[in-house]
Amino acid sequence: MGTAARVGAFALALLTVLGVAWGVGAAVGPVGPASAGDPPAHGQDAPAGSGPAAGGPDAGPPAGLQVSDGGYTLALDGPVLPAGPGTPLSFRVLGPDGAPVTAYEEEHGEDLHLVAVRRDLTGYQHVHPERDAEGTWTAPLDLAPGSWRVLADLTTGGAGRVLGADLAVPGEFAPEPLPAPAATAEVDGYTVVLTGDLAAGQESELTLGISRDGVPVTDLQPYLGAYGHLVALRDGDLGYLHVHPAGDDGVAPAPGPHVEFATRPPSPGTYRLFLDFRHGDAVRTAAFTVEVPAGAAPAGATAPHGHGTTAEEAHG
């Protein structure tokens, strides 16, 4: 076969291969992940966990599981701190431009709320750090050996976010079992009773009644713009739930003995609730273990196929 003939045969074979490949590609469709806004192709299921039925009605994931969100990053000055009382923790919140954020919007009377808790849900502390002109925050923490989670609750640019970072405290570590679920907590002579039922994916209301030596407390002092502040953390990953105080209907709440909140747990499981309340010029924390059952599935939903601490006023 001559040179020209061989070249012609090769070109014909190449065109044939390309034609077959194009036909297969057109039949199969694009290869690789579809963009988040693309609907599933005809005959395909949506990814598991997507769509309005995932996690119950309007149940978003808890906050605080990411070190970065929306371009903002929680940057600890160091991932390891020594055990001991009053150990200073320093950190910065870096903005989308990589520079420390120095402008915050006040929420609940503070520019930033910091929660520190050990991975076994002990040692809970809710403090309000001080910020210098360069954007570095500092707060004293009482740290026992173990693995800790630091959560920064802040608002910038009109958007609230909770950023989380891990902190290691060297030393002999003996994890403590989570207390059994109970509706009553005792702290410094105060008794706090929790009423209300939580259900995954559903708006739930909680009421906490506070008494001292059997007498209802009716002169609670304001704390963070309300008569109590409630934080809920999910056991296992320490997901942070937004809990909103009741009384937004224009009627000023009474200063005790009851404090009401509303929240929406994103999933069934075990949660630890921490109520901060102020009385006698001191902030105290009552803690509860709560089991959250699965909520009722929304109408028309289908499953995927196959598939007791005391905080001083300076820390309040």
Secondary structure by P-SEA (a helix, b strand, c coil): ccaaaaaaaaaaaaaaaaaaaaaaaaaacccccccccccccccccccccccccccccccccccccccccccbbbbbcccccccccbbbbbbbbbccccccccbbbbcccccbbbbbbcccccbbbbbbbbbcccbbbbbbbbccccbbbbbbbbccccccbbbbbbbbbbcbbbbbcccccccccccccbbbbbbbbbbcccbbbbbbbbbccccccccccccccccbbbbbbbcccbbbbbbbbccccccccccccccccccccccbbbbbbbbbbbcccbbbbbbbbbbbcccccccccccccccccccccccc
